[in-house]
Amino acid sequence: MLEFTSHPILQAPSDEEIVALGELDPKLLQKLHEAHEGRIRAAEEDPLRHGFDLAGWERIRNALSKYDEVITFGGNRSGKTTGCAKMLMEAVTESMDGHVVCFSQNADTSVKVQQSAVWEMMPKEFKRKTKSIDGYINYSMQNGFTGSSFIFPDTRTRVDFKTYTQFSNNQTILEGFEFGFRNPVGLNIGAWLDEYLGDAALVNTLRFRLATRNSKMLLGFTPIDGYTPFVNEYLKGSETLKTRHAELLGRDVPVEQYSPERDAGVVYLHSDENPFGGYDRIAKDLRNENEDKIMVRAYGLPTKSMTSLLPNFSPEINVLSDKPNKYGMVFPENMKQLTWYQVVDPAFARNYVALWAGVSEEGEIFIRREWPDRGSYGEWALFGDPKWRYGPAAKKFGYDVERYVELFKEIEDELGIDVMERIGDSRFFAKENENNVDLFTKFYDYGMSFVPSDGQTEQIGCTALDEWFNYNPNYEIDEANRPLCYIHEDCGNLIESVINYNSSGKNDEALKDFFDILRYLRMSNGGYGPDYFASRDMQATTTGKGGY
């Protein structure tokens, strides 16, 4: 009996069908077998022209037809790198006299990942040493392409492989070059960046080198360890265009998005879309993992910054709204049942920053409001090239203490809350003006009493703060297994700082203000954090509204 090679896409006839067809028409069976085996062999020998396209690759192709930049995320074994390599080789083989540049993290990943994927996609007739006037190809598995480049003979297109270190050491290496194709037949790809972890400097430089030929930039990123601030520029405010059901999550998740921040396409490749990737094993390994891990490893969905000082923080778990999330968790409706705290961090050159947090009888912390809030004043921090910079919300309004007191009372009236304790940055509040008066005194004179923030180091504060966001991801979220601290979705500037601040000095100084007030809240009460007090236990200590 003829044996048909098992294949994840091509369906072979069953043993019963083979026997029946062999008896009925042996020649037809032979032809069917030859076609089946030939199709598999052709796909293996020449995946560019005869390979099986994955569903996600068409999304990449579609995005490249609409946007100048496309960033692609992929779950484990989703075919992201192979798909990017196929797009590149399609461009190289279809259009004449082009120049394409590919970037990897280092020389080793360039050879083993990027160059290897391109070699696999190269038509088989060119997988030999080629040296002529029109082309040059010399490849080895150990060293990749000789000179980290090749010239494709049929189209005279040059492809260069470089590393991010080469650019950071010499940012002039791309000067004088134009990338892409002047007269493209199909895809016009000028640059492919794989796993780019840097800032926007390289991308900004490439944009000028791609503009002349109106060519595209393709970026691939694996979010297993989190995303960088640069990658977040593509994710921030993204509009979902197309979704797909995620079996392991039990809901639909994005597969295509539009990034208004970058005017770019965002594409997600799922592990279960690659029949060659061993999805059954991936799914088995992820069944008992937490949702964040499933989102990242099976669906390529980034969940947190790789540089965050608070790795336990999860936007899906720790950010609440006025409507229940999938766990049934919702921000408390009755504000009066909470014990309220305010934290303020002043500054000379910028606006003050503040938050309001309520503590429940069970000891849970609910942060309801920030100021300046993103909805009214815009972003406090913006990621630029090459660091975070202060945004419109940080621009000084010129408020004096009296106006801040009025503002704080207005916010508290709006929320319908009474603040039991106010915490001020101990260093700044203690600074005296030319009249030897500090902020503690000035606020007190206007009816608001502040206590100094705890003086513990940032490291101690971060460790304690991360404990607030901790829960056991191996068990269901319920009353016995849930974090202690939650932030309302309206606190966009605070959430941004929690996700991205990593204490890298001047690079993320603009994020520090909001991060600090959260840390001051955590380290209050001698490091134990804010307490709940029943209304009957509270005694008034000031004459102004908001102090007890």
PANU-982392 format. One record per residue (C-alpha): y, z, x; residue in three letters; residue number from 1. Coordinates in Angstrom, 3 decimals. Each point is the difference from the previous one (the first is absolute). Layout:
BEGIN
PT         py         pz         px    aa     i
PT          Y          Z          X   ALA   NUM
...
//
This chain:
BEGIN
PT         py         pz         px    aa     i
PT      0.000      0.000      0.000   MET     1
PT      3.454     -0.902      1.262   LEU     2
PT      2.168      2.958      1.015   GLU     3
PT      3.650     -0.012     -1.004   PHE     4
PT      2.341      2.001      2.244   THR     5
PT      1.522      2.912     -1.860   SER     6
PT      3.768     -0.332     -0.326   HIS     7
PT      2.631      2.203     -1.689   PRO     8
PT      1.727     -2.976     -1.672   ILE     9
PT     -2.523     -2.847     -0.232   LEU    10
PT     -2.696      0.932     -2.480   GLN    11
PT     -3.504     -1.040      0.925   ALA    12
PT     -2.608     -0.743     -2.661   PRO    13
PT     -2.497      2.747     -0.777   SER    14
PT     -3.607     -0.186      1.177   ASP    15
PT     -1.057     -0.932     -3.516   GLU    16
PT      2.589     -2.806     -0.117   GLU    17
PT     -1.107     -1.303      3.394   ILE    18
PT     -3.638     -0.156     -1.089   VAL    19
PT      0.883     -1.683     -3.291   ALA    20
PT      2.307     -2.572      1.590   LEU    21
PT     -2.531     -0.689      2.779   GLY    22
PT     -2.608     -0.870     -2.558   GLU    23
PT      2.411     -2.069     -2.087   LEU    24
PT      1.915     -1.890      2.736   ASP    25
PT     -0.763      0.905      3.657   PRO    26
PT      2.576     -2.497      1.337   LYS    27
PT      2.768      1.525     -2.096   LEU    28
PT     -0.972      3.442      1.247   LEU    29
PT      0.144     -1.276      3.587   GLN    30
PT      3.479     -1.462     -0.568   LYS    31
PT      1.173      3.241     -1.600   LEU    32
PT     -1.297      1.968      2.987   HIS    33
PT      1.662     -2.325      2.500   GLU    34
PT      3.324      0.210     -1.858   ALA    35
PT     -0.179      3.796     -0.157   HIS    36
PT     -0.876      0.444      3.670   GLU    37
PT      2.456     -2.689      1.089   GLY    38
PT      2.851      1.622     -1.877   ARG    39
PT     -0.671      3.330      1.681   ILE    40
PT     -0.327     -1.632      3.420   ARG    41
PT      3.238     -1.967     -0.431   ALA    42
PT      1.915      3.147     -0.971   ALA    43
PT     -1.296      1.816      3.068   GLU    44
PT      0.720     -2.864      2.398   GLU    45
PT      3.420     -0.949     -1.380   ASP    46
PT      1.506      2.783     -2.145   PRO    47
PT      3.418     -1.671      0.022   LEU    48
PT     -1.097     -3.139     -1.862   ARG    49
PT     -3.223      1.120     -1.643   HIS    50
PT      0.204      3.783     -0.237   GLY    51
PT      0.153      2.023     -3.183   PHE    52
PT      3.526      1.123     -0.853   ASP    53
PT      0.402      3.573     -1.224   LEU    54
PT      2.021      0.678     -3.140   ALA    55
PT      2.651      1.883      1.953   GLY    56
PT      0.659     -2.914      2.335   TRP    57
PT      1.371     -2.068     -2.848   GLU    58
PT      2.512      2.794     -0.638   ARG    59
PT      1.140     -0.238      3.626   ILE    60
PT      0.317     -3.776     -0.325   ARG    61
PT      1.946      0.332     -3.245   ASN    62
PT      2.399      2.548      1.498   ALA    63
PT      0.608     -2.203      3.052   LEU    64
PT      1.026     -2.826     -2.325   SER    65
PT      2.733      2.188     -1.532   LYS    66
PT      1.278      2.386      2.670   TYR    67
PT      1.159     -0.257      3.612   ASP    68
PT     -1.820      3.249      0.831   GLU    69
PT     -3.344      1.228     -1.297   VAL    70
PT     -1.568      3.349      0.877   ILE    71
PT     -3.700      0.412     -0.706   THR    72
PT     -1.846      3.307     -0.423   PHE    73
PT     -3.758      0.281     -0.094   GLY    74
PT     -2.721      2.533     -0.649   GLY    75
PT     -2.988      0.397      2.314   ASN    76
PT     -1.805     -3.317      0.575   ARG    77
PT      2.281     -1.753     -2.469   SER    78
PT      0.364     -3.142      2.150   GLY    79
PT      3.713      0.488      0.726   LYS    80
PT     -0.050     -1.084      3.657   THR    81
PT     -2.380     -2.904     -0.657   THR    82
PT      2.202     -1.171     -2.863   GLY    83
PT      3.146      0.084      2.146   CYS    84
PT     -1.821     -1.917      2.744   ALA    85
PT     -1.068     -2.664     -2.488   LYS    86
PT      3.575     -0.454     -1.268   MET    87
PT      1.172     -0.412      3.582   LEU    88
PT     -2.690     -2.540      0.926   MET    89
PT      0.688     -1.976     -3.170   GLU    90
PT      3.600     -0.327      1.130   ALA    91
PT     -1.007     -0.877      3.585   VAL    92
PT     -2.449     -2.740     -1.060   THR    93
PT      2.145     -1.579     -2.732   GLU    94
PT      3.465     -0.444      1.544   SER    95
PT      1.206     -1.588      3.231   MET    96
PT      1.900      1.334      3.021   ASP    97
PT      0.310      3.591     -1.089   GLY    98
PT      0.365      3.277      1.847   HIS    99
PT     -1.512      3.228     -1.322   VAL   100
PT      0.207      3.485      1.510   VAL   101
PT     -2.478      2.817     -0.748   CYS   102
PT      0.605      3.658      0.832   PHE   103
PT     -2.498      2.873      0.385   SER   104
PT      0.250      3.641      1.020   GLN   105
PT     -1.340     -0.572      3.517   ASN   106
PT     -1.953     -2.498      2.103   ALA   107
PT     -3.359      1.462     -1.010   ASP   108
PT      0.590     -0.255     -3.767   THR   109
PT      1.514     -3.437      0.491   SER   110
PT     -3.225     -1.257      1.592   VAL   111
PT     -2.529      1.907     -2.124   LYS   112
PT      1.683     -0.283     -3.375   VAL   113
PT      2.723     -2.628     -0.306   GLN   114
PT     -1.189     -2.638      2.501   GLN   115
PT     -3.626      0.486     -1.028   SER   116
PT      0.864     -0.599     -3.668   ALA   117
PT      1.947     -3.178      0.860   VAL   118
PT     -2.890     -1.277      2.150   TRP   119
PT     -2.444      0.548     -2.857   GLU   120
PT      2.181     -2.181     -2.223   MET   121
PT      0.406     -2.807      2.502   MET   122
PT     -1.872     -3.203     -0.953   PRO   123
PT     -3.280     -0.182      1.892   LYS   124
PT      0.795     -3.284      1.780   GLU   125
PT      2.824      1.743      1.850   PHE   126
PT     -2.086      2.970      1.111   LYS   127
PT     -0.415     -1.449      3.422   ARG   128
PT      2.181     -0.034      3.038   LYS   129
PT      2.785     -2.466     -0.671   THR   130
PT      2.542     -1.091      2.584   LYS   131
PT      2.041     -3.110     -0.666   SER   132
PT      3.540     -1.238     -0.361   ILE   133
PT     -0.021      0.950     -3.683   ASP   134
PT     -1.922      3.241      0.044   GLY   135
PT     -1.410      2.967      1.851   TYR   136
PT     -2.693      2.400     -1.247   ILE   137
PT     -2.005      2.376      2.160   ASN   138
PT     -1.514      3.104     -1.586   TYR   139
PT     -2.406      2.780      0.936   SER   140
PT     -1.120      2.966     -2.097   MET   141
PT      0.964      2.395      2.783   GLN   142
PT      3.453     -1.308      0.818   ASN   143
PT      1.075     -2.007     -3.029   GLY   144
PT      2.052     -3.173      0.487   PHE   145
PT      0.937     -0.790      3.592   THR   146
PT      3.635      0.847      0.540   GLY   147
PT      0.023      1.649     -3.454   SER   148
PT      0.761     -3.369     -1.580   SER   149
PT     -1.444     -3.339     -1.020   PHE   150
PT      1.288     -3.437     -0.981   ILE   151
PT     -1.932     -1.598     -2.850   PHE   152
PT     -0.776     -3.622      1.037   PRO   153
PT      0.201     -1.715     -3.391   ASP   154
PT      3.433      1.341     -0.925   THR   155
PT      1.428      0.983      3.395   ARG   156
PT      0.867      3.394     -1.472   THR   157
PT      0.325      2.898      2.426   ARG   158
PT     -1.146      3.524     -0.927   VAL   159
PT      1.063      2.957      2.167   ASP   160
PT     -1.467      3.506     -0.144   PHE   161
PT      2.259      2.859      1.048   LYS   162
PT      0.115      3.789     -0.249   THR   163
PT      2.599      2.339     -1.442   TYR   164
PT      0.319      1.674      3.405   THR   165
PT      1.036     -3.297      1.556   GLN   166
PT      2.844     -0.274     -2.486   PHE   167
PT      1.107      3.633      0.334   SER   168
PT      0.074     -0.377      3.796   ASN   169
PT      1.949     -3.246     -0.180   ASN   170
PT      1.651     -0.887     -3.287   GLN   171
PT      1.133     -3.362      1.383   THR   172
PT     -3.523     -1.479      0.187   ILE   173
PT      0.542     -1.907     -3.263   LEU   174
PT      3.430     -1.419      0.879   GLU   175
PT      0.254     -3.771     -0.087   GLY   176
PT     -3.080     -0.475     -2.189   PHE   177
PT     -0.316     -1.410     -3.499   GLU   178
PT     -3.158      0.943     -1.875   PHE   179
PT     -1.696     -1.881     -2.787   GLY   180
PT     -0.143     -3.711     -0.887   PHE   181
PT      2.889     -2.427     -0.458   ARG   182
PT     -1.910     -2.163     -2.484   ASN   183
PT     -2.770      2.163     -1.453   PRO   184
PT     -2.737     -1.623     -2.040   VAL   185
PT     -1.258      3.252     -1.498   GLY   186
PT      0.513      3.594      1.072   LEU   187
PT      2.918      0.516      2.373   ASN   188
PT     -0.860      3.208      1.872   ILE   189
PT      2.076      0.750      3.081   GLY   190
PT     -1.075      3.587      0.773   ALA   191
PT     -2.880      2.355     -0.711   TRP   192
PT      0.459      3.709      0.712   LEU   193
PT     -3.131      2.111     -0.175   ASP   194
PT      0.238      3.801     -0.455   GLU   195
PT      3.694      0.205      0.892   TYR   196
PT      0.960      3.670      0.482   LEU   197
PT      3.466     -0.394      1.475   GLY   198
PT      3.474     -0.220     -1.446   ASP   199
PT      1.771     -3.064     -1.336   ALA   200
PT      1.169     -1.329      3.395   ALA   201
PT     -2.806     -2.542      0.521   LEU   202
PT      0.039     -1.173     -3.604   VAL   203
PT      3.774     -0.446      0.058   ASN   204
PT     -0.264     -2.028      3.210   THR   205
PT     -2.751     -2.186     -1.444   LEU   206
PT      1.996     -0.712     -3.138   ARG   207
PT      2.534     -1.925      2.084   PHE   208
PT     -2.788     -1.879      1.795   ARG   209
PT     -1.639     -0.975     -3.297   LEU   210
PT      3.158     -1.002     -1.866   ALA   211
PT      0.540     -3.371      1.732   THR   212
PT     -3.352     -1.330     -1.185   ARG   213
PT      0.036      1.994     -3.235   ASN   214
PT     -3.386      1.462      0.896   SER   215
PT     -1.799      3.088     -1.262   LYS   216
PT     -0.881      3.386      1.461   MET   217
PT     -3.373      1.530     -0.823   LEU   218
PT     -0.553      3.727      0.576   LEU   219
PT     -3.302      1.850     -0.330   GLY   220
PT     -0.262      3.772     -0.228   PHE   221
PT     -2.828      2.496     -0.452   THR   222
PT      1.384      3.214     -1.524   PRO   223
PT     -2.903      2.324      0.913   ILE   224
PT      2.202      2.286      2.121   ASP   225
PT      3.039     -0.402     -2.239   GLY   226
PT      2.938     -2.355      0.086   TYR   227
PT      3.018     -0.189      2.274   THR   228
PT      3.655      0.098     -1.095   PRO   229
PT      0.180     -3.717      0.749   PHE   230
PT     -2.958     -0.759     -2.295   VAL   231
PT      1.558      2.233     -2.626   ASN   232
PT      2.927     -2.407     -0.155   GLU   233
PT     -2.383     -2.493     -1.633   TYR   234
PT     -1.504      2.582     -2.337   LEU   235
PT      3.176      1.706     -1.199   LYS   236
PT      0.918     -1.096     -3.502   GLY   237
PT     -2.736     -2.647     -0.104   SER   238
PT     -0.513     -1.740     -3.333   GLU   239
PT     -3.626     -0.450     -1.021   THR   240
PT     -0.750     -3.589     -1.045   LEU   241
PT     -3.762      0.121     -0.403   LYS   242
PT     -2.585      2.765     -0.299   THR   243
PT     -3.766      0.287      0.220   ARG   244
PT     -2.430      2.626     -1.211   HIS   245
PT     -1.054      2.463      2.690   ALA   246
PT     -3.511      1.141     -0.829   GLU   247
PT      0.073      3.098      2.225   LEU   248
PT      3.303      1.156     -1.502   LEU   249
PT     -0.657     -0.936     -3.606   GLY   250
PT      3.359     -1.731     -0.436   ARG   251
PT      1.940     -3.124      0.926   ASP   252
PT      1.745     -0.175      3.381   VAL   253
PT      2.389     -2.598      1.517   PRO   254
PT     -1.258     -3.100      1.784   VAL   255
PT      3.316     -1.885      0.101   GLU   256
PT      3.505      1.425      0.297   GLN   257
PT      3.520     -1.179      0.730   TYR   258
PT      2.108      1.970      2.479   SER   259
PT      3.699     -0.263     -0.963   PRO   260
PT      0.931      1.981      3.117   GLU   261
PT     -1.397     -2.747      2.258   ARG   262
PT     -0.121     -2.898     -2.478   ASP   263
PT     -3.648     -0.206      0.959   ALA   264
PT     -3.461     -0.202     -1.514   GLY   265
PT     -2.451      2.906      0.181   VAL   266
PT     -3.718     -0.749     -0.363   VAL   267
PT     -2.923      2.423     -0.243   TYR   268
PT     -3.612     -0.946      0.806   LEU   269
PT     -2.717      2.173     -1.518   HIS   270
PT     -3.286      0.790      1.697   SER   271
PT     -2.078     -0.985     -3.051   ASP   272
PT      1.504     -3.519      0.078   GLU   273
PT     -1.844     -0.758      3.231   ASN   274
PT     -3.688     -0.604     -0.794   PRO   275
PT     -0.725     -0.112      3.756   PHE   276
PT      1.606      3.382      0.722   GLY   277
PT     -2.661      2.480     -1.098   GLY   278
PT      1.971      1.416     -2.907   TYR   279
PT     -2.958      1.911     -1.460   ASP   280
PT     -0.166      2.153      3.126   ARG   281
PT      3.789      0.495      0.032   ILE   282
PT     -0.056      1.066     -3.658   ALA   283
PT     -2.872      2.417      0.614   LYS   284
PT      1.862      1.615      2.907   ASP   285
PT      3.174      0.386     -2.077   LEU   286
PT     -1.471      1.359     -3.251   ARG   287
PT      0.743      3.638      0.833   ASN   288
PT      3.239     -0.576      1.919   GLU   289
PT      3.483      0.785     -1.272   ASN   290
PT      2.038     -2.621     -1.783   GLU   291
PT      2.387     -0.658      2.887   ASP   292
PT     -2.888     -0.900      2.284   LYS   293
PT     -1.531     -2.304     -2.611   ILE   294
PT      3.323     -1.740     -0.567   MET   295
PT      0.404     -0.650      3.716   VAL   296
PT     -3.551     -0.888      1.047   ARG   297
PT     -1.186     -1.964     -3.036   ALA   298
PT      3.239     -1.566     -1.241   TYR   299
PT      2.397     -0.025      2.959   GLY   300
PT      2.619      1.999     -1.896   LEU   301
PT      2.222      2.036      2.351   PRO   302
PT      0.420      3.600     -1.144   THR   303
PT      2.034      1.779      2.681   LYS   304
PT      1.922     -0.423      3.226   SER   305
PT     -2.101      0.182      3.178   MET   306
PT      2.721      2.077      1.626   THR   307
PT      0.522      2.594     -2.710   SER   308
PT      0.052      3.665      0.996   LEU   309
PT     -1.534      0.807     -3.384   LEU   310
PT     -3.304     -1.905     -0.129   PRO   311
PT     -1.189      1.924     -3.073   ASN   312
PT      2.869     -1.349     -2.101   PHE   313
PT     -1.147     -2.654     -2.460   SER   314
PT      2.547     -1.763     -2.262   PRO   315
PT     -2.725     -0.475     -2.576   GLU   316
PT     -0.758      3.737     -0.177   ILE   317
PT      3.205      1.754      1.049   ASN   318
PT      2.567     -2.146     -1.817   VAL   319
PT      0.215      0.702     -3.725   LEU   320
PT      2.026     -1.382     -2.896   SER   321
PT      0.698      1.084     -3.554   ASP   322
PT     -3.126     -1.885     -1.100   LYS   323
PT     -3.564      1.103      0.860   PRO   324
PT     -1.641     -1.774      2.926   ASN   325
PT     -3.667     -0.989      0.052   LYS   326
PT     -0.933      3.592      0.828   TYR   327
PT      1.928      1.272     -3.012   GLY   328
PT      2.598      1.568      2.291   MET   329
PT      3.620     -0.056     -1.182   VAL   330
PT      3.247      1.601      1.069   PHE   331
PT      0.599      3.214     -2.024   PRO   332
PT      2.066     -0.628     -3.098   GLU   333
PT      1.243      3.585     -0.489   ASN   334
PT      2.334      0.626      2.947   MET   335
PT      0.802      3.508     -1.202   LYS   336
PT     -3.534      1.144      0.810   GLN   337
PT      0.523     -0.614      3.706   LEU   338
PT      1.818      2.070      2.618   THR   339
PT      2.598     -2.250      1.580   TRP   340
PT      1.182     -0.397      3.580   TYR   341
PT      2.608     -2.195      1.611   GLN   342
PT      0.051     -1.072      3.661   VAL   343
PT      3.100     -1.495      1.637   VAL   344
PT      0.508     -1.559      3.437   ASP   345
PT      3.673     -0.744      0.762   PRO   346
PT      1.387     -2.445      2.540   ALA   347
PT      3.412     -0.828      1.423   PHE   348
PT     -0.323     -3.783      0.177   ALA   349
PT     -2.150     -0.512     -3.112   ARG   350
PT     -0.466      1.324     -3.485   ASN   351
PT     -1.857      3.244     -0.558   TYR   352
PT     -3.614     -0.423     -1.128   VAL   353
PT     -1.614      2.247     -2.583   ALA   354
PT     -3.144      0.479     -2.046   LEU   355
PT     -0.960      2.129     -2.994   TRP   356
PT     -3.530      1.380     -0.255   ALA   357
PT     -1.691      2.082     -2.680   GLY   358
PT     -2.973      2.334      0.532   VAL   359
PT     -2.561      0.528     -2.747   SER   360
PT     -1.776      3.224     -0.854   GLU   361
PT     -3.068     -1.445      1.773   GLU   362
PT      2.038     -0.479      3.180   GLY   363
PT      0.308     -3.791     -0.201   GLU   364
PT      3.227     -1.559      1.316   ILE   365
PT      1.684     -2.751     -2.005   PHE   366
PT      2.946     -1.793      1.621   ILE   367
PT      2.018     -1.523     -2.812   ARG   368
PT      3.264     -1.212      1.456   ARG   369
PT      1.610     -1.181      3.223   GLU   370
PT      3.605     -0.688      0.905   TRP   371
PT      1.226     -2.566      0.803   PRO   372
PT     -2.687     -1.557     -2.174   ASP   373
PT     -1.116     -3.557      0.619   ARG   374
PT      0.483     -1.070     -3.605   GLY   375
PT      3.724      0.811      0.015   SER   376
PT      1.038     -0.367      3.645   TYR   377
PT     -2.580     -2.252      1.624   GLY   378
PT     -2.111      0.604      3.082   GLU   379
PT      0.728      2.788      2.435   TRP   380
PT     -1.889     -1.752      2.799   ALA   381
PT     -0.662     -3.705      0.586   LEU   382
PT     -2.462     -1.413      2.490   PHE   383
PT      1.604     -2.543      2.280   GLY   384
PT     -0.401     -1.450      3.442   ASP   385
PT     -1.307      1.963      1.769   PRO   386
PT      0.452      3.340     -1.762   LYS   387
PT      0.910      1.788     -3.204   TRP   388
PT      3.718      0.053     -0.734   ARG   389
PT      2.098      1.832     -2.543   TYR   390
PT      0.359     -1.735     -3.343   GLY   391
PT      2.701      0.037     -2.712   PRO   392
PT     -0.967      3.435     -1.349   ALA   393
PT      0.848      1.600      3.361   ALA   394
PT      3.556     -1.370      0.060   LYS   395
PT      2.298      3.001     -0.181   LYS   396
PT      1.695      0.472     -3.361   PHE   397
PT      2.514      2.501      1.333   GLY   398
PT     -1.137      2.890     -2.231   TYR   399
PT      1.199      3.508      0.855   ASP   400
PT     -1.942      3.176     -0.810   VAL   401
PT      1.688      0.379     -3.376   GLU   402
PT     -1.089     -3.521     -1.031   ARG   403
PT     -3.553      0.618      1.200   TYR   404
PT     -0.169      3.162     -2.108   VAL   405
PT      1.177     -1.973     -3.034   GLU   406
PT     -2.527     -2.747      0.751   LEU   407
PT     -2.916      2.411      0.375   PHE   408
PT      0.870      1.730     -3.273   LYS   409
PT      0.254     -3.374     -1.764   GLU   410
PT     -3.488     -0.940      1.193   ILE   411
PT     -1.436      3.367     -1.023   GLU   412
PT      1.621     -0.242     -3.433   ASP   413
PT     -1.495     -3.461     -0.376   GLU   414
PT     -3.449      1.322      0.915   LEU   415
PT      0.440      3.107     -2.118   GLY   416
PT     -0.939      2.377      2.809   ILE   417
PT      1.274      3.158      1.653   ASP   418
PT     -0.519      0.261      3.753   VAL   419
PT     -1.391      3.304      1.225   MET   420
PT      0.523     -0.592      3.709   GLU   421
PT      1.936     -2.474      2.097   ARG   422
PT     -0.966     -0.758      3.587   ILE   423
PT      2.400     -1.488      2.536   GLY   424
PT     -0.665     -1.400      3.455   ASP   425
PT      0.471      3.126      2.098   SER   426
PT      1.550     -1.780      2.962   ARG   427
PT      2.560     -2.024     -1.901   PHE   428
PT      0.844      2.618     -2.626   PHE   429
PT      0.749      2.550      2.750   ALA   430
PT      2.520     -2.225      1.786   LYS   431
PT      3.530      1.363     -0.348   GLU   432
PT      3.083     -2.107     -0.566   ASN   433
PT      3.346      0.408      1.682   GLU   434
PT      0.646      3.018     -2.240   ASN   435
PT     -3.273      1.683      1.031   ASN   436
PT     -1.520     -0.601     -3.447   VAL   437
PT     -3.567     -1.303     -0.337   ASP   438
PT     -1.618     -1.928     -2.885   LEU   439
PT     -1.862      3.060     -1.273   PHE   440
PT      3.369      1.608     -0.649   THR   441
PT      1.690     -3.112     -1.388   LYS   442
PT     -2.771     -0.651     -2.521   PHE   443
PT     -0.073      3.680     -0.959   TYR   444
PT      3.742     -0.114     -0.701   ASP   445
PT     -0.714     -2.741     -2.567   TYR   446
PT     -2.787      1.970     -1.651   GLY   447
PT     -3.098     -1.298      1.815   MET   448
PT     -2.048      2.206      2.290   SER   449
PT     -2.169     -1.598      2.718   PHE   450
PT     -2.612      1.553      2.286   VAL   451
PT     -0.726     -1.503      3.451   PRO   452
PT     -2.989     -2.254      0.562   SER   453
PT     -2.879      1.235      2.140   ASP   454
PT      0.348     -0.679      3.713   GLY   455
PT     -3.602     -1.060      0.681   GLN   456
PT     -0.648     -3.097      2.119   THR   457
PT     -0.434     -3.406     -1.602   GLU   458
PT     -3.654     -0.098      1.049   GLN   459
PT     -0.808      3.298     -1.746   ILE   460
PT      1.896     -1.125     -3.087   GLY   461
PT     -1.814     -3.353     -0.130   CYS   462
PT     -3.417      1.619      0.293   THR   463
PT      0.802      2.403     -2.817   ALA   464
PT      1.558     -2.758     -2.099   LEU   465
PT     -3.061     -2.225      0.317   ASP   466
PT     -2.093      2.859     -1.418   GLU   467
PT      2.017     -0.310     -3.212   TRP   468
PT     -1.310     -3.552     -0.429   PHE   469
PT     -3.602      0.772      0.902   ASN   470
PT     -2.985     -0.316     -2.348   TYR   471
PT     -3.676     -0.829      0.412   ASN   472
PT     -0.331     -3.777     -0.407   PRO   473
PT     -3.759      0.246     -0.436   ASN   474
PT      0.332      1.659     -3.393   TYR   475
PT      1.775     -0.834     -3.223   GLU   476
PT      3.623      0.956     -0.453   ILE   477
PT      0.020      2.948     -2.382   ASP   478
PT      1.521      3.449     -0.394   GLU   479
PT     -2.105      1.350      2.861   ALA   480
PT      0.523     -2.952      2.345   ASN   481
PT      3.557     -1.254      0.112   ARG   482
PT      3.018      0.151      2.320   PRO   483
PT      2.682      2.677     -0.343   LEU   484
PT      3.072     -2.230      0.292   CYS   485
PT      1.193     -2.944     -2.108   TYR   486
PT      3.091     -2.191      0.134   ILE   487
PT      1.545     -1.764     -2.985   HIS   488
PT      0.142     -3.771      0.321   GLU   489
PT      3.808      0.117     -0.350   ASP   490
PT      0.240      1.574      3.488   CYS   491
PT     -0.319     -3.323      1.814   GLY   492
PT      1.886      0.993      3.153   ASN   493
PT     -2.090      3.122      0.442   LEU   494
PT     -3.244     -1.929     -0.536   ILE   495
PT      1.096     -2.623      2.561   GLU   496
PT      0.587      2.701      2.615   SER   497
PT     -3.329      1.725     -0.686   VAL   498
PT     -1.888     -3.274      0.438   ILE   499
PT      1.789     -1.329      3.081   ASN   500
PT      1.587      2.814      2.032   TYR   501
PT     -1.877      0.601      3.261   ASN   502
PT      2.513      1.876      2.153   SER   503
PT      0.635     -2.904      2.372   SER   504
PT      3.549      0.954      0.873   GLY   505
PT      2.700     -2.580     -0.558   LYS   506
PT     -2.473     -2.515     -1.442   ASN   507
PT     -0.429      1.946     -3.243   ASP   508
PT      2.862      2.500      0.095   GLU   509
PT      1.284     -1.350     -3.318   ALA   510
PT     -3.180      1.244     -1.715   LEU   511
PT      0.278      3.519      1.386   LYS   512
PT      2.576      1.387     -2.448   ASP   513
PT     -2.195     -0.190     -3.078   PHE   514
PT     -3.109      0.938      1.948   PHE   515
PT      1.750      3.148      1.275   ASP   516
PT      0.959      1.344     -3.424   ILE   517
PT     -3.614     -0.315     -1.142   LEU   518
PT     -1.073      1.851      3.136   ARG   519
PT      2.609      2.732     -0.624   TYR   520
PT     -1.402      0.446     -3.503   LEU   521
PT     -3.518      0.384      1.373   ARG   522
PT      0.999      2.567      2.624   MET   523
PT      2.113      2.133     -2.358   SER   524
PT     -0.971      3.545     -0.866   ASN   525
PT     -1.033      0.803      3.553   GLY   526
PT     -2.189     -3.086      0.272   GLY   527
PT     -1.974      0.689     -3.171   TYR   528
PT      1.972     -2.492     -2.076   GLY   529
PT      1.886      0.495     -3.270   PRO   530
PT     -1.354      2.492     -2.532   ASP   531
PT     -0.256     -0.027     -3.763   TYR   532
PT      1.879      2.712     -1.876   PHE   533
PT     -0.223      0.676     -3.690   ALA   534
PT      3.404     -0.002     -1.663   SER   535
PT     -0.205      3.724     -0.622   ARG   536
PT     -0.396      0.637      3.726   ASP   537
PT      3.177     -1.800      1.005   MET   538
PT      3.245      1.872      0.554   GLN   539
PT      3.418     -1.625      0.219   ALA   540
PT      1.532      0.248      3.484   THR   541
PT      3.032     -2.269     -0.278   THR   542
PT      2.691     -0.639     -2.529   THR   543
PT     -0.338     -3.762      0.132   GLY   544
PT     -2.497     -1.957     -2.013   LYS   545
PT     -3.208     -0.803      1.823   GLY   546
PT     -0.540      3.192      1.994   GLY   547
PT     -2.295      2.929     -0.789   TYR   548
//
